Amino acid sequence: MAGSLSVRQRNAAAERKRRFEVEVARLKRNNAEAFSNMGAMASGVASVPGQVFNYFKTSTPSKVLRDAKSVAKATYDAAAENPNAFIQDAIASVPAGFRDFADVRATARRLRAQGRIAEAKNLEAMAGTAALGIIPVVGRVPGAVVGKAVKAANKAPTPKAPDLKVTPKPKADAPKPKADAPKPKTPDVTVTPKKKGPDVVQRKTRNISKAKAEGPKIAGAPLGVNTAADEARRRKEYANTMELGRAGANWYDESGKAILENVGDDPTKARRASEVFSITSSGTGVAPNTGFAVKGMNQASYGDPVDTGRFPTAMGDQIEDLYRGTTAVTGLKRTPFADQLAIGGDFYDPSITGQGNRGVHDIWDGEAWGYTDAKGRPIRRGFTDAEHDWMDRQMNTVLKNYVDDPDIQGLPGRGQAATWTGAKIQAGDIKPEDAAYSYADDISRLYAQGSREALSGSNTGNLSGLLDAPFEQRKAYTDEFMPIFFDEAGRDRIALNNDMLVGSNFEGPGIYEGVNPGRQAQYAVGTERVPVPNIKGTDPRIDDASRNLMLNNEAIFGLLGAQKGIAGNRFFTDVPKSRSNAFEINVGDRPISYDEGNAALSALSRAGFDPDSFAIIPSPRGVRVKDLGVFDEDLARMQAENPEKYKQAIKDRMDRLNRFSDELGNDLGGTNTPGFMDSIYEENAFDKPEGLFGQQYLPFIFPDDRPQFVERFNAIAPSMAEQLRELDKRTSKDYGFDISSNIDDMRAAIAAEGEAGLRALIRRRGLGKAKGGAVERHMVNAAGDLGLLSQKYA
């Protein structure tokens, strides 16, 4: 991996720069109206340095300290937490900076007209501070200083014009409560419903009085927490929220164990995966974060620039650094998050970070502690060091009462997980019945399938007698063949070697012209949204890096297993039925049996279709069926170029899907769900010179400029090749089937020298240099001939 990222570092940096420049240009276009004030700013900003100095010089010491500390601290925290995102996000503050500048300069002009020169100079100085909001690196943090300055200037004595008052914009720090506001149950807490309905838990917000907000305050504590009694009350409220979310106490345990299982029980890989989940977790729920993390891991594994998460540039950089081994996750929130996943999954190494004794103080935990602004709205920002320290101390006190609790056990991770769950229930963000939903539940949602059959392809001549042997004999061979490619837990060894998250395979029939024993490998893939021609919308597809890893997984299997074709898919349900190309029949949350596979072929024939018309694939819930009568690339082209032909093609597709699903549903029962099956399919001509030793698979196995794939191939392929040779020798001896000399020579070369041995064999046979290269064929049907089944629409 390190080699690949090093090779592509320059291109990755250029791509990040390009994405950033595009974002800057977009924001500038959106802010065109605000930039019309540029001339006004230029006329006043020249005097900023001296006037700002005079402002601070003539202000009271406490005011200077408070304002300066506010600016410096806010700037430092924002920049330190996420430098790239801070710069990008700050660009959006340009209009606000102009507005502040214009407001303050207008007030200053009125003061000068009244002869109040000294006060006008103070405001002009602060207009310069407001202008700092226009500078991306500084952002909006001076806003508090500006607001205070305007307020102070307008309250100042007016000896030369006592009858004139300048009314600033009203400030919303301390709104007066409405007369009919509900009486709070405690001095600091009111209940504000988020939405109506009998099943919605109402969300608590805090209404902090101005007196308390500006009174003595404990360092790092929320507004209104000024005494030990206040702290005790917050601890009680926090414990109540923890009780509400008790069902989620094992969230880190379940998530951490799932991560460890999906990386093949490798603690080092599990730690890296938990750090990726931590990097992309900012401000996301379980499902979107799983998607962000998987996409980022697959991009890093394939060697593409990482572009994922809510802040793709910054988060992508951090994930790439992590895969280079140059950094680990840092931050008072992110590090404990990764640590708690590691503790829950039992792969924690305290020497790496040593923050496993801390809870994860994200925005939901902060909400449970009562961090709000002066209007009682929960804070939605990262917390300061002092705030983290205060929450750590309070949590330690709360957890002393839970040491013997069977769910919490006095552990920070479990206590915070329960509280996080309770806070989201209170906010109406999740339903109580979904309280424990974790990565353990969600990773499988992203599984793609790789279709695996053991019998060599009909174009190889290898053990050809097996193709016509009784089912029991084919099944016995398959049961010996599959452990070569799957570990003891049923995980695909090739996908694990590609650093993917990998689930257990499941058994199901391979269905084409007959039914063969088979398996379906499962590994997680990322998603990207692609635009739909002539429609304002997007549809989900497998992202490019994940697709290329799928092709690599299946091509290695196809080469070593001597497969005529390779295939894989992911089924998406979040597409309109009019743009679906497949359906899934759920027969009871289990794959269809071999007998049901034969029933599917019978239904296909009764509906008037041949085996090339549909791909029939077992799924964890039953069976998936994809229409192959027209290619999705052809449909996209038709939609853009010939809408009438497109409409007819869609109508034909819907007719085919409906006709077959009706027949199949009659045989299998179950429930039918339409969707879009995004697929890969490639073939190798083992009976022709261009594919004699699997050359047509090599571009997917050894893509250009990615040397890590040669290393990965050499790490697992030689052993697999040797085991396959031994299996075929035993089978040939027991049943008298012939072994193909070409297949055996190919496996022998790989067993001896890996990639180099295979290329040497190809050269010795005069079949060219056998150079791999990047090949991109996204969607090819089971016939393996692009456009063959779409001919009627050409």
Secondary structure, DSSP 8 states (H G I E B T S, - for coil): -HHHHHHTHHHHHHHHHHHHHHHHHHHHHHTHHHHTTHHHHHHHHTTHHHHHHHHHHHS-HHHHHHHHHHHHHHHHHHHHH-HHHHHHHHHTTHHHHHHHHHHHHHHHHHHHHTT-HHHHHHHHHHHHHHHGGGSTTTTTTTHHHHHHHHHHHHHS--SS-TT---------SS----TT----SSSSEEEE-SS-STT---EEEE---HHHHHS---TT--TT--SHHHHHHHHHHHHHHHHHTGGGTTHHHHHHHHHHHHTTS-HHHHHHHHHHHHHTTTT--HHHHHHHHHHHHHHHHHT-----SSSHHHHHHHHHHHHHTS----STTHHHHHHHHHHHHT---TTT---TTS----HHHHHHHT-B-TTS-B--S---HHHHHHHHHHHHHHHGGGTT-TTTTT-HHHHHHHHHHHHHHHTTSS-GGGTT--HHHHGGGGEEEEEEE-S--TTT-SSGGGGGS-HHHHHHHHHHHGGGTB-TTSBBHHHHHTT--EEEEEE--EESSSEE-EEEEEEE--EEEEE-TTSS-EEEEE-HHHHHHHHHHHHHHHHHTT-SEEEEEEEE--S-GGG--EEEEESSSS---HHHHHHHHHHHHHTT--GGGEEEEEETTEEEEEE-SS-HHHHHHHHHH-HHHHHHHHHHHHHHHHHHHHHHHHHH-SEEEEEEEEEEEEE--TTSGGGTTSGGGHHHHS-TT-THHHHHHHHHHHHHHHHHHHHHHHHHHHH-----HHHHHHHHHHHHHHHHHHHHHHHHTT---------------TT--TTSTTGGG-
